Amino acid sequence: MATMKPKEKSALVATLEARFQAHPARHRKLTWAQVQARLDAHAAALDALKAMEDTGGEPDVVGHDAGTGEVLFFDCATETPAGRRSLCYDKQALDARKENKPAGSAVQSAADMGITLLDEAAYRHLQTLGEFDLKTSSWILTPPAIRQRGGALFCDRRYGQVFTYHNGVQSYYAARGFRGQLRV
């Protein structure tokens, strides 16, 4: 990732702070000063947060690891980020497709951005902070035993419930993307 210019960094930090202030229920035990201190100490994390922002993820703080001091950012866009849809699950699945290949894969795209996919527990935690993916769905980090059999998991929220489903790893849909997380 290219390093941002000072003006870009300032604009991104202002966006993150405004979002943090607008959604206090997502991070009740944290102050912006704590988040800012983590960002100052880990400036490279801003590149990943910019990639999350640029692809429509609307990253926000959703927690804090008391053991490590890390601040946890998740994609908090109402629907799965628009700039990360129509992707199959991983590179192996992408390489295996013979026809109608999507532009990429969720796992590789996340890695390229410097983030990881939410796993099922993280996705369910996100859903306690609001209602997400009411019209879309998001690939989630799939356990190896399922992936080895050619499957992958995705989640969404319908009928007031969070659902976890499965699909073949090579599948992709215009309304399915992925949500990421970053520990700073």
C-alpha positions in Angstrom: 0.0 0.0 0.0 1.1 3.5 -0.8 1.9 5.7 2.2 -0.6 8.5 2.6 0.3 12.2 2.5 -0.2 14.2 5.8 -3.4 15.8 4.5 -4.9 12.4 3.6 -4.0 11.1 7.1 -5.6 14.1 8.8 -8.8 13.7 6.7 -8.9 10.0 7.5 -8.4 10.5 11.2 -11.1 13.2 11.2 -13.5 10.8 9.5 -12.7 8.0 12.0 -13.1 10.4 15.0 -16.4 11.7 13.7 -17.7 8.1 13.2 -16.4 7.2 16.7 -18.3 10.1 18.2 -21.4 9.4 16.3 -21.7 5.8 17.5 -20.7 5.7 21.2 -22.7 2.5 21.8 -20.1 0.6 19.7 -17.3 1.4 22.1 -18.6 2.4 25.5 -15.5 1.9 27.5 -13.1 3.8 25.2 -12.3 7.4 24.6 -11.1 8.9 21.4 -7.8 9.8 23.2 -7.1 6.1 23.7 -7.8 5.3 20.1 -5.7 8.3 18.9 -2.8 7.1 21.1 -3.0 3.6 19.4 -3.1 5.1 16.0 -0.2 7.4 16.8 1.8 4.4 18.0 0.9 2.2 15.0 0.8 4.7 12.1 1.0 1.9 9.5 -2.5 0.9 10.6 -3.8 4.0 8.9 -3.1 2.5 5.5 -5.3 -0.5 6.2 -8.0 1.8 7.7 -7.9 3.9 4.5 -8.3 0.8 2.4 -11.3 -0.2 4.5 -12.7 3.3 4.1 -12.0 3.6 0.4 -13.9 0.3 -0.4 -17.0 1.4 1.6 -16.4 -0.3 4.9 -16.9 2.6 7.2 -14.5 1.3 9.8 -15.2 2.0 13.5 -14.0 0.9 16.9 -16.0 -2.0 18.3 -13.9 -3.1 21.2 -10.6 -3.2 23.1 -8.3 -6.0 24.1 -7.4 -5.3 27.7 -4.6 -7.9 27.6 -2.8 -6.4 24.6 -4.1 -2.8 24.7 -5.2 -3.2 21.0 -8.2 -1.4 19.7 -10.4 -3.4 17.4 -11.9 -1.8 14.2 -14.6 -3.6 12.2 -16.3 -2.6 8.9 -19.5 -1.0 10.1 -21.2 -0.1 6.8 -24.9 -0.9 6.9 -24.5 -3.3 4.0 -21.4 -5.4 3.1 -18.9 -2.9 1.6 -19.8 -2.1 -2.0 -16.1 -2.0 -3.1 -15.6 -5.6 -2.0 -18.5 -7.6 -3.6 -18.7 -10.2 -6.3 -15.7 -12.1 -5.0 -15.3 -15.8 -4.4 -13.9 -17.0 -1.1 -10.2 -17.5 -1.6 -7.4 -17.6 -4.2 -7.5 -21.3 -4.5 -11.2 -21.1 -5.4 -10.5 -18.2 -7.8 -7.7 -20.3 -9.5 -10.0 -23.3 -9.8 -12.7 -21.4 -11.7 -12.5 -22.1 -15.4 -15.2 -19.7 -16.6 -16.8 -16.5 -15.4 -14.0 -15.7 -12.9 -14.8 -12.9 -10.5 -12.3 -10.1 -10.1 -10.7 -11.6 -7.0 -11.3 -13.4 -3.7 -12.4 -12.2 -0.3 -9.5 -13.7 1.7 -6.8 -12.4 -0.7 -8.4 -8.9 -1.0 -8.5 -8.7 2.8 -4.8 -9.7 3.0 -3.9 -7.1 0.4 -5.7 -4.5 2.5 -3.9 -5.5 5.6 -7.0 -6.8 7.4 -8.7 -10.2 8.1 -12.2 -11.4 7.5 -14.5 -11.4 10.5 -15.1 -14.9 11.8 -18.5 -16.0 12.9 -18.1 -14.8 16.5 -16.9 -11.4 15.4 -19.8 -11.1 12.9 -22.3 -12.0 15.6 -20.6 -9.4 17.9 -21.0 -6.8 15.2 -24.7 -7.6 15.0 -25.1 -6.8 18.7 -24.0 -3.2 17.8 -26.6 -2.6 15.1 -28.4 -4.2 12.2 -26.1 -5.0 9.3 -26.4 -6.9 6.0 -30.2 -6.6 5.8 -30.0 -6.8 1.9 -26.5 -8.2 1.4 -24.3 -11.0 2.9 -20.7 -11.2 3.9 -18.2 -14.0 3.6 -16.7 -14.9 7.0 -13.5 -16.7 7.9 -14.2 -20.3 7.4 -12.9 -23.1 9.6 -10.3 -25.3 7.8 -12.4 -28.5 8.1 -15.2 -26.9 6.1 -12.8 -25.2 3.6 -11.0 -28.5 3.0 -14.2 -29.9 1.8 -14.8 -27.1 -0.7 -17.2 -25.0 1.4 -17.1 -21.5 2.8 -19.4 -19.7 5.3 -21.2 -16.4 4.9 -23.7 -14.5 7.1 -26.5 -12.0 6.9 -29.4 -10.7 9.0 -32.9 -11.4 8.0 -36.2 -11.5 9.9 -34.5 -10.0 13.0 -32.0 -13.0 13.2 -28.4 -13.5 12.2 -27.9 -16.5 9.9 -24.8 -18.4 9.0 -24.9 -20.3 5.7 -22.6 -22.2 3.5 -21.7 -22.1 -0.2 -19.1 -23.6 -2.5 -15.9 -21.5 -2.3 -16.0 -20.7 -6.0 -19.4 -19.1 -5.9 -19.8 -15.3 -6.0 -22.7 -13.0 -6.0 -23.3 -9.3 -6.6 -24.8 -8.9 -3.1 -22.0 -10.8 -1.3 -18.8 -9.2 -0.1 -16.8 -9.4 3.0 -16.3 -7.4 6.2 -12.9 -7.0 7.8 -11.3 -6.3 11.1 -8.1 -4.6 12.1 -6.4 -4.8 15.5 -4.4 -1.6 16.3 
